Amino acid sequence: MKNLFSLKIKSFVLGRGRITSSQRNAIENHGDKWIIKLQKPANVESFFKKRANVTLEIGFGMGDTLINSAVENPTDNFIGIEVYKSGIGRVLNKIEELGIKNIRLIEGDAVEINKNIFVDNSFKNIHLFFPDPWPKKKHHKRRIIQKSFVDSIANNLMISGCFHCATDNENYAEQMLTALTDCKHLTNLADGFSKRPADRVVSKFEKRALDSNRKIFNLSFIKEM
Ligand SMILES: C[S@@+](CC[C@H](N)C(=O)[O-])C[C@H]1O[C@@H](n2cnc3c(N)ncnc32)[C@H](O)[C@@H]1O
């Protein structure tokens, strides 16, 4: 009998990208210390020694924004979710190199984890920067931003918590704006698209878009009562 889980449409393709030996070693040697073994329900505060607001970054890729946010905001805690082993290995190396204490990683599908694992009202911020755009119309169903995903984001944000996302794909940006505006628990902090947050470092994907003169669309929504 087929495993029904594997038939679900995914927002990612596994096995993409090459993992270096240094990244593989980082997972073997440091994974147990920084990668969370999830149990349901997951109380995110319990993952850290120091109690603080927690920011979740979904699909952190090579981890540029996650690492920078954690270093620049040492009194906050950060959780990154990624399916890409190479990115997980890179962030583990940076955590060890820079002595970062306020990041924990989750290896897995952020769609399932957001829907099923986190306790409601857990996060001060949720970040989703340059999610895979799936530009062909027949692949739009693979985009991570869908109504049910937005509902799970709204559940997992605390009251006054914010969801920030960005894309360089105009069609996806419009879809994001519609899906987020339609969520009754979220309110747009701007009139349409927002300004680029000054404190976000330029990630690999944002740099690629800027180098190709593509416009970047930023969105920021707040959870209200
Ligand atoms: C285009 S990359 C952007 C990476 C990074 N945010 C940046 O700005 O450079 C999208 C990332 O999202 C990850 N991703 C896609 N769907 C995911 C999911 N359901 N759960 C976790 N990670 C996912 C991919 O593996 C990939 O690393």
The ligand as an SDF file (V2000), in Angstrom:
LIG
                    3D

 27 29  0  0  0  0  0  0  0  0999 V2000
   14.2960   30.0260   -2.8750 C   0  0  0  0  0  0  0  0  0  0  0  0
   14.9430   29.4200   -1.3840 S   0  0  0  0  0  0  0  0  0  0  0  0
   15.1440   30.8830   -0.3870 C   0  0  0  0  0  0  0  0  0  0  0  0
   16.0780   30.6820    0.7560 C   0  0  0  0  0  0  0  0  0  0  0  0
   16.2790   31.8840    1.6840 C   0  0  0  0  0  0  0  0  0  0  0  0
   15.0680   32.2420    2.3840 N   0  0  0  0  0  0  0  0  0  0  0  0
   16.8490   33.0640    0.9620 C   0  0  0  0  0  0  0  0  0  0  0  0
   16.2080   34.1260    0.9240 O   0  0  0  0  0  0  0  0  0  0  0  0
   17.9650   32.9440    0.4330 O   0  0  0  0  0  0  0  0  0  0  0  0
   13.5570   28.6350   -0.6280 C   0  0  0  0  0  0  0  0  0  0  0  0
   13.9420   27.6870    0.4850 C   0  0  0  0  0  0  0  0  0  0  0  0
   12.7710   27.2060    1.1250 O   0  0  0  0  0  0  0  0  0  0  0  0
   12.9530   25.8310    1.4470 C   0  0  0  0  0  0  0  0  0  0  0  0
   11.6150   25.2300    1.5540 N   0  0  0  0  0  0  0  0  0  0  0  0
   10.6740   25.1520    0.5890 C   0  0  0  0  0  0  0  0  0  0  0  0
    9.5660   24.5690    1.0540 N   0  0  0  0  0  0  0  0  0  0  0  0
    9.8150   24.2530    2.3610 C   0  0  0  0  0  0  0  0  0  0  0  0
    9.0540   23.6160    3.3710 C   0  0  0  0  0  0  0  0  0  0  0  0
    7.8120   23.2010    3.1370 N   0  0  0  0  0  0  0  0  0  0  0  0
    9.6210   23.4390    4.5830 N   0  0  0  0  0  0  0  0  0  0  0  0
   10.8900   23.8710    4.8290 C   0  0  0  0  0  0  0  0  0  0  0  0
   11.6600   24.4890    3.9060 N   0  0  0  0  0  0  0  0  0  0  0  0
   11.1270   24.6760    2.6810 C   0  0  0  0  0  0  0  0  0  0  0  0
   13.7810   25.2940    0.2970 C   0  0  0  0  0  0  0  0  0  0  0  0
   14.4750   24.1110    0.6540 O   0  0  0  0  0  0  0  0  0  0  0  0
   14.7190   26.4710    0.0170 C   0  0  0  0  0  0  0  0  0  0  0  0
   15.9090   26.3770    0.7530 O   0  0  0  0  0  0  0  0  0  0  0  0
  1  2  1  0
  2  3  1  0
  2 10  1  0
  3  4  1  0
  4  5  1  0
  5  6  1  0
  5  7  1  0
  7  8  2  0
  7  9  1  0
 10 11  1  0
 11 12  1  0
 11 26  1  0
 12 13  1  0
 13 14  1  0
 13 24  1  0
 14 15  1  0
 14 23  1  0
 15 16  2  0
 16 17  1  0
 17 18  1  0
 17 23  2  0
 18 19  1  0
 18 20  2  0
 20 21  1  0
 21 22  2  0
 22 23  1  0
 24 25  1  0
 24 26  1  0
 26 27  1  0
M  CHG  2   2   1   9  -1
M  END
$$$$
